[in-house]
Amino acid sequence: MTRHAAPGEMLLDYVAGTLPEGPALIVATQAALVADVRASIAALTAAGGALLDALPPAALDEAALDAVMARLDEAGPADAAPPRPVVVDGVTLPAPLARALGDRGGWRGFWPGVREMAIPLADGVHRVALMRIAAGRSIPAHRHGGVEYTLVLDGGFVDGRGRYERGDLCVATPETEHRPVADAHGACLCLAVSQAPIAMTGPLARLLNPFLRR
Amino acid sequence: MIAALRATATFKPHREPAWRVMMPVMTDNRAKPATVEPGVDAATPGAGTPDAGTPDAGTPDWAGLIGAVAVHRDKAAFALLFRHFAPRMKAFLMRAGTDVDVAQEVAQDAMISVWRKAASFDPARASASTWIFTIARNRRIDLLRRGASSRIEPEDYAIAFVEEPAPADRVAFAGQARVRLAGLMTTLAADQAEVVRMAFYEDKSHSAIAEELSLPLGTVKSRIRLALTRLRESLGGDYR
């Protein structure tokens, strides 16, 4: 298995369709980047197929089939068009992210050396954004009220617990205090999804806290 | 074939529309619907080879039927698919608490999606049941998010803007054709199968499962992770 793959329970929730949009975007984007994650999704989806097949059929009368037969030749709604490639900072975003972002992106300063591009989803619970950490710079030390997922799209970072490169997912829980530092030789582009307000713990960065409560 | 024939026997058609007259009588598992021409096998790799998806006795060749729908717009083949999968999709939706009428409506809509999307079914990537499961699952997501337009399409990850190396998913999908899907869940320990079943049948997230079973979250997570490892082993493939 990949070193920093999305955990099995997150993949199961994704495949069953119960994962909220923010974390679902993390899984879909990692799957686009990492074949091992696609293989896990395929295995869990096969379990879904096996379970569907094993169900005792519910009663369904002949009229239901007739009704469907009568509609087969109707023109259907067009399928959602595949997303168009989106390039951010020279990086072609994986397809799920390209669809989620569309053409609405705009950077804003977050912290010296760190920029953020919000991705508004219907999720309502999670804060979803692209983060760009300049070479050698860091996101100030912080804690999380809930789980925070950081998926590396380009470059890499270390956070004192591990090293993360393109396709790797860093999961931080409420118990985790970490300080992600981008590699010295290039900027790091990440997809960050956090569940609850992040609380900066450094003396200066604490001043940011009022702006993070959303 | 037995399930479909049994279902057929309960029908009391008051008239005989063309697609029903066309419905082939299959006497054994090797028979293909009359309207499927030999060329269809070429379009459905694996359908004819003994180690890659030939149905066991008594199981119709669902993949071949989807191929017939895709290639020939074969309504008789579709009717067979409908009779097997629509009642199961309805049951699947009802398990998760969907009202019986809504479940039927959604199952019917999902079967129309099967008709429309049949050409996108690739038997080298998924079994027929698995592909139809994803259609039912996507309809269920649509139902839950009614009104709120979603910006997540569950299968977008398969679109490659940039070619990624090591397509391990092809290996896993190919594995599905070799393993009888029906036996897949029996490869799991009982406590692993339980959490997987609850996720799919009861539409519960892993944290909701932990709550319902009064288990620590960590226990549910480790059962799911063990289940995933076992499923991947069962489906085969060279994983690192």
Interface residues (C-beta under 8 A of the other chain):
Chain A: M1 P7 G8 E9 L11 L12 D13 Y14 V15 A16 G17 T18 L19 E21 A24 L25 A28 T29 A31 A32 L33 V34 A35 D36 R38 A39 S40 I41 A42 A43 L44 T45 A46 A47 G48 G49 A50 L51 L52 D53 A54 L55 P56 P57 A58 A59 L60 E62 A64 L65 D66 A67 V68 M69 R71 L72 G76 D79 A80 P82 P83 P85 T92 L93 P94 A95 P96 A98 R99 A100 G102 L121 A122
Chain B: A7 F11 K12 P13 P17 W19 K75 F78 A79 F82 R83 H84 F85 A86 P87 R88 M89 K90 A91 F92 M94 R95 V100 A103 Q104 A107 Q108 M111 I112 W115 R116 K117 R125 A126 S127 S129 T130 W131 I132 F133 T134 A136 R137 N138 R140 I141 L144 R145 A148 S149 S150 R151 I152 E153 P154 D156 Y157 A158 I159 A160 F161 V162 E164 P165 A166 P167 A168 D169 V171 A172 F173 Q176 L181 A182 L184 M185 V196 R197 A199 F200 Y201 D203 K204 S205 H206 A208 V220 K221 I224 R225 A227 L228 T229 L231 R232 L235 G237 Y239 R240
